[in-house]
Amino acid sequence: MAGIKVGIAGAAGRMGRMLVQAVTAREGLVVAGAWDKVGAAGVGEDAGLLAGSGALGVTIGTDAGAVMAACDVVIDFSVVAATLAHLPLAVTHRTPLVIGTTGFNAAQKDTIATAARQVPMVLAPNYSVGVNLMFQVAAQVAGVLGEEFDVEIIEAHHRHKVDAPSGTALGLGAAIAEALGRTLGEVAVYGREGHTGARDRRTIGFATVRGGDIVGEHTALFAGEGERLEITHRAASRLTFAKGAARAAEWVAQRAPGLYDMRDILGFR
């Protein structure tokens, strides 16, 4: 089987099927393994047929370790508990990992960083090239506007998303905070209610919307006296994220151990 062999975690799910499509479409990559949790609809089926990409001869199983052993890199857009359980398997089999799961706390991110000392991993809040360009541009804008503009971040997702604010919104906030010489954990305000008093100019506010089938929308709002600047990214399809993850898989499969993100892959640092 020619090309970099890619394994897909959660291959029977909505995002897993998108990942199968994106990997299949990218030259130089092949889907060589796929798994999902025991009892998931789609287990036992051909991953390509389930994804609408045509038969691949790759059956969706339930043994993550077997896929790790057979593949050059694995893409994991699952849930926090599952991704954490996959880390020791990646280390044991020395399989690079592209992590698209969101909702990790600080301690869990430290666990990922520790595993990445032994095997290369990519951890990013969003794999869209457009979103990561937005991070870069928003940081530059913040650096120019400085302390004279208030910063608010508004994000919207579908009703099924379980974490809030989104990982992308937090990544955007962190990029802006860094450009302003602030620490996001110290200046973030997650929603407002009641008599809040005047706004502290150093804070970065977050507003969250959940409803319907919104794929993902993020806006960085810079509000000054007499003018306002907004930078917005809207995703129309999850395939956007899947394509970025496939690009990340190709990149990290050939790297030394370490923890990387999309800024490394896109050459921003």
Protein Blocks (a to p, Z undefined) as FASTA:
>chain_A
ZZjddddehklmmklmmmmmmmmmpghiacfbdcddehiahihpafklmnonopehiacd
fbfklmmmmpmbdcdddbfklmmmmmmmmmmnopacddfbghiafklmmmmmmmmmmocc
dddfbfcfklmmmmmmmmmmmmmnmmmbccdddddddfkbcbdcdfklmmmmmmmmmmno
pafklmgcgdjehjebjadfkbccdddddehjbfbdcddddddehiacddddddfbfklm
mmmmmmmmmmmmmcccddddfklmnopZZ
